[in-house]
Amino acid sequence: MTDPIKVAVLGMAHDHLWGNLKELADQEGASLVGGADPNPVLQDRFRERSGCDQVYGEYEALLDAQTPDAAFVFSATAHHAPIVELCAARGIHAMVEKPMAATLEQADRMLTAAQRHQICLMVNWPTAWSRPLHTAHRLVGEGAIGQLWQLTWRGGHCGPDELGCSDEFCDFLFDAQLNGAGAFNDYSGYGASLCVHFLGRPHSVVAMAGRLLKTHLPVDDNGIMVLRYPQALCRLEMSWTEAVPHVPPHDVVLYGTEGTMVVWNQVTVYTRQNREGTEVKLDELPASQRNATTHFLHCIRSGQPPQGTTNATQSRHAQEIMEAGLQAATSGVEVSLPIEGHLFRA
């Protein structure tokens, strides 16, 4: 595609939208042609923050009037699937904000629609644009710490309500149907997507989750998952109850047979020969992977699939881990992968 790419916004409830619109404004060869959301408050916010007056209450009305080439989907997570299906049937490429969906069944619907209609479907994990994680992935692939046998990850903060997220964002995050769960689904996908990126799909998952402190919420506020691989284990933690957010820093720690790698704002490698550790110079991100908008537009123009964790198939694998984790947390038993019950009649 060489003509300017017309981008529409379908759904505005997710607060990450506004940063992506700033990225879009900086792009050459692409333009914002309109936005749609049934909520009048969000419509007004979109007009104010984007400067775009083409605002609609229904998605189909925008698509009919503006005929966009691509869509940013920032609705409630459970609404991703019907919006992507709507776009795919019209040949419109779609980027959805993380996680891919609220359930594995929804993720499979999205992947099926994208493949059937041959559109680009990308999932924006903000961690995909991390230079430290990009550097760490290269180093692990090069054998810098030997065979990787464990990844530990923690994500979370004091909670969306205390953090200052918008009311509209909190409304769906605190809805088990719209979000899939609470803190568990808000953050487990980050860790699951990294496990898939570094180690592939696990064989099984065990998990626990619960509402420990935020009894004013109708969903969980904390969770833990352990992923089992033939020769590796991963531990993921999710929280909405940190009294002091991100203290200590939520380092990603990679354990290998020959060393350990700690990843946060920098990458430090410790080995048997260098127990004091060395801070590694960070790789520059490829020009086409500087941020979500740049990569999405690049994939549309080039026909290349989204890379790394943003790839829809990889994101579907992360969704499967999330689904297994929720099943394990509610049943109290280890859940084996693949999960396929949703493929058959209830």
C-alpha positions in Angstrom: 0.0 0.0 0.0 1.5 3.3 -1.1 -1.5 5.6 -0.7 -1.9 7.4 2.7 -3.4 5.1 5.2 -6.7 6.2 6.7 -7.0 5.2 10.3 -10.2 5.1 12.4 -10.7 4.6 16.1 -13.3 2.0 17.1 -13.8 2.1 20.9 -12.2 4.7 23.3 -12.6 3.2 26.7 -9.0 2.1 27.1 -6.8 4.9 28.4 -3.8 3.7 26.3 -5.6 5.1 23.2 -4.4 8.7 23.7 -0.7 7.9 23.5 -1.2 6.0 20.3 -3.1 8.9 18.8 -0.1 11.1 19.5 2.1 8.6 17.7 -0.3 8.6 14.7 -0.1 12.4 14.5 3.6 12.1 14.0 3.3 9.7 11.1 3.8 10.6 7.5 1.5 8.9 5.1 -1.3 8.2 7.6 -4.2 10.2 8.9 -6.9 9.9 11.5 -10.3 10.0 9.8 -12.7 9.5 12.7 -13.6 7.8 15.9 -16.6 5.9 17.2 -17.8 4.9 20.6 -21.4 4.7 22.1 -20.3 6.8 25.1 -20.9 10.5 24.6 -18.3 11.4 27.3 -15.7 9.5 25.4 -16.8 11.1 22.1 -16.2 14.5 23.6 -12.9 13.5 25.0 -11.9 12.2 21.6 -12.8 15.5 19.9 -10.8 17.5 22.5 -7.7 15.4 22.5 -7.5 14.4 18.8 -8.8 17.6 17.2 -10.9 15.3 14.9 -14.6 16.2 14.5 -15.7 13.1 12.7 -17.2 11.3 15.7 -19.9 8.6 15.6 -21.9 6.7 18.1 -21.9 3.5 16.0 -19.0 1.7 14.5 -20.8 0.8 11.3 -21.7 4.5 10.7 -18.1 5.5 10.9 -17.0 2.7 8.6 -19.7 3.5 6.0 -18.9 7.2 6.0 -15.1 7.2 6.2 -14.1 3.9 4.6 -10.9 3.6 6.6 -8.0 1.3 5.7 -7.1 0.4 9.3 -8.6 0.7 12.8 -7.3 1.2 16.3 -9.5 -0.9 18.6 -9.5 0.5 22.2 -12.8 -0.8 23.5 -13.5 -3.0 26.4 -11.5 -6.2 26.0 -14.5 -8.4 25.5 -15.6 -6.2 22.6 -12.4 -6.8 20.6 -13.7 -9.9 18.8 -16.9 -8.5 17.3 -15.1 -5.3 16.3 -12.3 -7.2 14.6 -14.8 -9.4 12.8 -16.6 -6.3 11.6 -13.4 -4.9 10.3 -12.1 -8.1 8.8 -15.3 -8.5 6.7 -14.7 -5.1 5.2 -10.9 -5.8 4.6 -9.9 -3.3 7.3 -6.7 -4.0 9.2 -7.0 -3.9 13.0 -4.7 -3.2 16.0 -6.2 -4.0 19.3 -4.8 -3.0 22.7 -3.6 -5.7 25.0 -4.7 -8.3 25.9 -6.0 -9.9 22.7 -9.4 -10.8 24.2 -11.3 -11.6 27.4 -11.4 -15.3 26.6 -9.7 -17.8 24.4 -12.8 -18.4 22.4 -12.9 -14.6 21.5 -9.2 -14.7 20.6 -9.8 -17.7 18.2 -12.7 -15.8 16.6 -10.4 -12.8 16.0 -7.6 -15.0 14.5 -10.0 -16.9 12.3 -11.5 -13.7 11.0 -8.1 -12.1 10.2 -6.9 -15.2 8.4 -10.1 -15.7 6.5 -10.2 -12.1 5.2 -6.4 -11.7 5.0 -6.1 -8.6 7.1 -3.3 -7.6 9.4 -4.3 -8.2 13.0 -1.8 -6.8 15.6 -2.0 -6.8 19.4 -0.3 -3.9 21.1 1.7 -5.1 24.1 3.6 -2.0 25.4 6.4 -4.3 26.4 7.1 -5.0 22.7 8.7 -1.5 22.4 11.1 -2.1 25.3 14.8 -1.8 24.3 15.9 -3.8 27.4 13.6 -6.7 26.6 14.5 -6.6 22.9 18.2 -6.7 23.9 17.6 -9.5 26.4 15.8 -11.6 23.8 18.7 -11.3 21.4 21.2 -12.2 24.2 19.2 -15.3 25.3 19.1 -16.4 21.7 22.8 -16.1 21.4 23.3 -18.2 24.5 24.6 -15.5 26.8 23.3 -17.3 29.9 23.2 -20.8 28.5 19.9 -22.7 28.4 17.0 -20.7 29.8 15.2 -22.6 32.5 13.2 -19.9 34.3 11.6 -16.5 33.7 10.1 -14.6 36.6 7.9 -11.5 36.1 5.7 -9.2 38.2 3.2 -6.7 36.9 0.9 -4.4 38.7 0.5 -1.3 40.8 -1.8 0.2 43.5 -4.9 -0.4 41.3 -6.5 1.4 38.4 -8.8 3.4 40.7 -5.9 4.7 42.9 -3.6 5.1 39.9 -5.9 7.6 38.3 -7.3 5.7 35.4 -10.4 7.2 33.8 -13.8 6.1 35.1 -14.6 4.6 31.7 -11.4 2.5 31.8 -12.1 1.4 35.3 -15.7 0.5 34.4 -14.6 -2.3 32.2 -11.5 -3.3 34.1 -13.7 -4.0 37.1 -16.2 -6.1 35.1 -15.4 -9.8 35.0 -17.2 -10.2 31.7 -15.8 -7.2 29.9 -12.2 -7.7 31.2 -12.2 -11.5 31.6 -11.2 -11.1 35.3 -9.6 -8.3 37.4 -5.9 -7.9 38.0 -5.4 -11.4 36.8 -6.4 -10.5 33.2 -5.1 -7.0 33.3 -1.5 -8.2 33.9 -1.1 -11.9 33.4 -1.0 -11.4 29.6 2.1 -9.3 29.8 4.0 -12.1 31.5 2.4 -14.9 29.4 3.3 -13.1 26.2 7.0 -12.8 27.3 7.0 -16.5 28.3 5.8 -17.4 24.8 8.3 -15.1 23.3 11.3 -16.5 25.2 10.2 -20.2 25.7 7.2 -21.0 23.5 4.0 -22.6 24.8 4.1 -24.4 28.2 2.7 -27.8 28.8 0.6 -26.9 31.9 -0.3 -24.1 34.3 -1.1 -23.8 38.0 -2.5 -20.6 39.5 -4.1 -18.9 42.4 -6.0 -15.6 42.5 -8.3 -13.8 44.8 -9.6 -10.5 46.2 -7.2 -9.9 49.1 -7.6 -6.2 49.9 -9.9 -4.3 47.5 -13.2 -5.6 48.8 -15.0 -2.7 47.1 -14.2 -4.3 43.8 -16.2 -7.2 42.3 -13.1 -8.9 40.8 -9.8 -10.3 41.9 -7.0 -7.9 42.9 -4.0 -10.4 43.0 -2.9 -13.5 41.2 0.0 -15.9 40.7 0.7 -18.4 37.9 3.4 -21.0 37.4 4.0 -22.3 33.9 5.5 -25.8 33.4 7.7 -26.5 30.4 9.7 -29.8 29.8 12.9 -28.2 31.1 11.7 -24.8 32.5 9.4 -23.1 34.9 8.0 -19.5 34.8 6.5 -17.6 37.7 4.1 -14.7 37.0 2.7 -12.3 39.6 -0.2 -9.8 39.1 -1.3 -7.2 41.6 -3.6 -4.2 42.1 -2.6 -3.7 45.8 0.9 -2.4 45.9 1.1 0.3 48.6 4.0 1.9 46.7 3.8 1.0 43.0 6.8 -0.6 41.3 8.9 -0.7 44.5 11.1 -2.7 44.2 11.2 -2.4 40.4 9.4 -5.2 38.5 12.6 -6.7 37.0 12.2 -9.5 34.5 14.7 -12.1 35.7 15.9 -14.8 33.2 17.8 -17.7 34.7 20.0 -19.8 32.5 22.4 -22.7 33.0 25.4 -20.4 32.8 24.1 -17.2 34.2 21.3 -14.8 35.1 20.0 -11.8 33.3 18.1 -8.9 35.1 16.0 -6.7 32.9 14.3 -3.4 33.8 15.5 0.0 32.5 18.8 -1.7 31.6 20.1 -5.3 31.1 22.6 -6.7 33.5 24.2 -10.1 32.9 25.7 -12.2 35.6 27.7 -15.4 34.7 29.8 -18.0 36.4 32.8 -16.1 35.2 31.5 -12.6 36.0 29.5 -12.9 39.3 29.6 -9.1 39.8 27.6 -8.6 36.6 28.0 -6.4 33.5 25.5 -3.9 32.3 24.9 -4.4 28.5 24.6 -1.6 26.0 21.0 -1.6 24.8 20.1 -2.4 21.2 18.4 0.2 19.1 14.9 -0.9 18.1 14.5 -1.5 14.3 13.0 1.6 12.6 9.8 -0.3 11.9 9.4 -1.3 15.6 9.9 2.0 17.5 6.3 2.0 18.7 2.9 0.4 18.1 1.7 2.8 15.5 4.9 2.7 13.5 4.9 -1.1 13.4 1.2 -1.4 12.6 1.5 0.9 9.6 4.7 -0.8 8.5 3.0 -4.2 8.5 0.1 -2.9 6.5 2.4 -1.3 3.9 4.9 -4.2 3.6 2.5 -7.1 4.0 4.8 -8.5 6.7 3.1 -10.0 9.9 3.5 -8.2 13.2 6.7 -9.2 15.0 7.3 -10.7 18.4 4.6 -10.5 21.0 2.4 -8.3 18.8 1.9 -11.2 16.4 -1.7 -12.4 16.6 -0.7 -16.1 16.8 1.7 -15.5 19.6 -0.9 -13.4 21.4 -3.4 -16.2 21.0 -0.9 -18.5 22.7 -0.6 -15.9 25.6 -4.4 -15.9 25.8 -4.4 -19.7 26.1 -2.0 -19.4 29.1 -4.3 -16.8 30.6 -7.3 -19.0 30.1 -5.5 -22.0 31.6 -4.5 -19.8 34.6 -8.1 -18.8 35.3 -9.3 -22.4 35.0 -6.5 -23.5 37.4 -7.2 -20.7 39.9 -10.9 -21.5 40.1 -10.6 -25.3 40.0 -7.5 -25.7 42.2 -6.0 -28.2 39.8 -3.2 -28.1 37.2 -4.5 -27.4 33.7 -2.8 -28.9 30.7 -2.4 -27.3 27.3 -3.8 -27.2 24.6 -7.2 -25.9 25.8 -9.8 -26.9 23.1 -13.1 -27.3 24.9 -14.5 -24.0 23.3 -14.1 -25.6 19.9 -17.0 -28.0 20.5 -20.7 -27.8 21.4 -21.4 -26.9 25.0 
